[in-house]
Amino acid sequence: MFVKTFYQPVREELRFFIDKATNKRYQISDVSIDEKGLKESPKEKKVTLVDLFQQNTTEIIVPEDPSFSVVIPKIGANAKVIPNVNAANKDEYLQALQKGIAHTRGTAYPGEGGHIFLFAHSTDYFWNVGNYNAVFYLLYKLEKSDEINIVYKGKRYVYRVIGTQIVDPSQVEFIRRKSNREFLTLQTCWPPGTTLKRLLVFAARVEE
């Protein structure tokens, strides 16, 4: 039970540590995309041991799903977003979270100028955490001005982190938060591997 609960957080921490030690960086692909998929796929390169430890290496991230996905270069996160998920229906959102990130029903979509609320890594019991998407385990590494990308209907939207907050699971008022500019909230469970609290990351859209 212990291994199942904490395997993914430990794995993500180890990957982040190795990336930092080797100066590895992630960059979102500039390959042209549309709703049907990639128009041009980058050529795969065989990775050697030398590549793994080479300084200043950069890995290109191709968005998981060009119709709706989130890419966070600093932590190497890349996941499909499941749209219009009812955050009040446990069966519905737990099913969505096994496939990717959940977009909360009733909140805005990228480009609409409102508040977008995305969440991941939620579960019914702490020992079941390992069954869900691990893409947000490293959200706490994000700092002000870090970049968050959302690809929606083939278009890329860029947001910058402006703050974070740890709250109780009962504090759901953040979902209905209003803003006079396009605003993004990412939520995950906190501490990693538990369901005790919720970590919220707030970001504002970068003007084109």
C-alpha positions in Angstrom: 0.0 0.0 0.0 2.8 2.4 0.9 4.6 1.7 -2.4 1.4 2.1 -4.4 0.6 5.4 -2.8 4.0 7.1 -3.0 5.6 5.5 -6.1 4.5 8.1 -8.5 5.4 11.2 -6.4 8.9 9.7 -5.7 9.4 8.9 -9.4 8.4 12.5 -10.4 10.7 14.0 -7.8 13.6 11.8 -9.0 13.0 12.8 -12.6 12.9 16.5 -11.7 16.2 16.1 -9.7 17.9 14.4 -12.6 16.7 17.0 -15.1 18.0 19.8 -12.8 21.3 18.1 -12.3 21.8 17.7 -16.0 20.4 21.1 -16.9 17.7 19.5 -19.0 15.0 21.9 -20.3 11.6 21.3 -21.8 10.2 23.4 -24.7 6.7 23.1 -26.2 6.8 22.2 -29.9 6.4 24.9 -32.5 5.1 22.3 -34.9 1.9 23.5 -36.6 -1.2 21.8 -35.1 -4.9 21.6 -35.7 -7.8 19.9 -34.2 -7.2 16.7 -36.2 -3.7 16.3 -34.9 -0.2 17.3 -35.9 0.5 18.4 -39.4 4.1 17.5 -39.0 5.6 15.3 -36.4 9.2 15.9 -35.2 11.7 13.3 -36.1 12.5 10.9 -33.3 16.1 10.8 -32.1 17.7 7.8 -30.5 18.7 8.8 -27.0 22.1 7.6 -25.7 23.7 7.7 -22.3 25.8 10.6 -23.5 22.6 12.5 -24.3 21.1 11.8 -20.9 24.0 13.6 -19.1 24.9 16.2 -21.7 24.7 19.7 -20.4 22.0 22.2 -21.6 19.9 19.5 -23.3 16.4 20.5 -24.5 13.5 18.1 -25.0 10.7 19.2 -27.3 7.2 18.4 -25.9 4.5 17.8 -28.4 1.1 18.5 -26.8 -0.7 15.3 -25.9 -3.9 16.3 -27.6 -4.1 19.4 -29.9 -7.8 19.8 -29.2 -7.3 20.4 -25.4 -4.1 19.8 -23.4 -1.8 21.5 -20.9 2.0 21.7 -21.1 4.2 23.0 -18.3 7.8 23.2 -19.5 9.5 23.7 -16.0 8.2 20.4 -14.7 8.0 18.5 -18.0 4.2 18.1 -17.6 2.1 17.2 -20.7 -1.4 15.9 -20.5 -4.7 15.7 -22.2 -7.5 17.8 -20.7 -11.0 16.2 -20.3 -13.5 19.1 -20.9 -16.7 19.9 -19.0 -16.3 17.6 -16.0 -18.7 17.9 -13.1 -16.5 18.5 -10.1 -19.5 17.7 -7.8 -19.9 14.2 -9.2 -17.2 11.9 -7.8 -17.8 9.0 -10.2 -17.6 11.4 -13.2 -14.4 13.2 -12.1 -12.6 10.1 -10.9 -13.2 8.5 -14.3 -11.9 11.6 -16.1 -8.8 11.8 -13.9 -7.7 8.3 -15.0 -7.4 9.7 -18.5 -5.9 13.2 -17.9 -6.6 16.6 -16.4 -10.2 17.6 -15.7 -11.7 20.9 -16.8 -14.4 22.0 -14.4 -17.9 22.3 -15.8 -19.1 25.9 -15.7 -15.7 27.5 -15.9 -14.3 29.2 -19.0 -12.4 27.8 -21.9 -9.1 29.3 -23.2 -9.7 32.4 -25.2 -13.0 33.3 -23.6 -11.6 35.8 -21.2 -12.9 34.2 -18.0 -11.7 31.9 -15.2 -10.5 28.4 -16.3 -10.3 25.8 -13.6 -8.3 22.6 -14.2 -7.6 19.8 -11.6 -5.8 16.5 -11.4 -4.6 13.9 -8.9 -7.8 13.5 -6.9 -9.0 10.3 -5.3 -11.4 8.7 -2.9 -8.8 7.1 -0.6 -5.1 8.0 -0.1 -4.0 4.4 -1.0 -5.7 4.7 -4.4 -3.7 7.8 -5.4 -1.4 5.8 -7.6 -4.3 5.0 -10.0 -4.6 8.6 -11.1 -2.7 10.9 -13.4 0.7 12.1 -11.9 1.2 15.1 -14.2 0.5 17.6 -11.4 2.6 16.1 -8.7 5.3 18.7 -9.2 3.0 21.8 -9.3 4.5 23.0 -6.1 7.8 23.6 -8.0 6.2 26.4 -9.9 7.1 30.0 -9.0 6.0 33.4 -10.1 6.4 34.0 -13.9 6.8 30.3 -14.7 5.0 29.4 -18.0 1.9 27.3 -18.4 0.7 26.5 -21.9 -2.8 25.4 -22.8 -3.4 24.1 -26.4 -7.1 24.4 -27.2 -8.7 23.7 -30.6 -5.2 23.9 -32.2 -4.3 27.2 -30.7 -1.7 27.8 -28.0 -2.5 30.0 -25.0 0.3 31.1 -22.6 -0.2 31.9 -19.0 2.3 33.1 -16.3 2.1 32.0 -12.6 1.2 34.9 -10.3 0.8 33.0 -7.0 -0.1 29.8 -5.1 -2.2 28.8 -2.1 -2.8 25.7 0.0 -6.5 25.3 1.1 -8.8 22.7 2.7 -10.7 20.4 0.4 -13.9 22.1 1.5 -12.9 25.5 0.2 -14.5 25.1 -3.2 -15.3 28.8 -3.6 -12.1 29.2 -5.7 -13.9 27.4 -8.6 -16.3 30.3 -8.9 -13.6 32.9 -8.7 -14.2 36.0 -10.9 -11.6 38.0 -12.8 -11.5 41.0 -15.1 -8.9 39.2 -17.2 -8.4 35.6 -18.5 -7.3 33.7 -15.4 -6.2 30.1 -14.9 -6.3 28.0 -11.7 -4.6 24.6 -11.5 -5.5 22.3 -8.5 -3.9 19.2 -7.2 -3.8 17.3 -3.9 -1.3 18.3 -1.2 1.1 17.0 0.1 1.9 14.8 -2.9 0.6 11.3 -2.4 -2.1 12.4 0.0 -5.5 13.9 -0.1 -5.2 16.1 3.0 -5.2 19.5 1.4 -5.4 21.2 -2.0 -2.6 23.1 -3.7 -3.8 25.9 -6.1 -1.7 27.6 -8.7 -2.9 30.8 -10.1 -1.9 32.1 -13.5 -2.9 35.0 -15.8 -2.9 34.9 -19.6 0.0 36.6 -21.4 -1.3 39.2 -23.9 -0.5 38.4 -27.5 
